[in-house]
Amino acid sequence: MNRVIFCSLFFALLTANAALAQTYPAKPVRLIVP
């Protein structure tokens, strides 16, 4: 897989995770768990 595409998808997941966390502050959704 191309590294640029992988970084783009990873960044998109981070933005979606932050957006969901702001939309539902009572239930923080963590798509990426370290």
Buried (B, 14 or more C-beta within 10 A) or exposed (E): EEEEEEEEEEEEEEEEBEEBBEEEEEEEEEEEEE
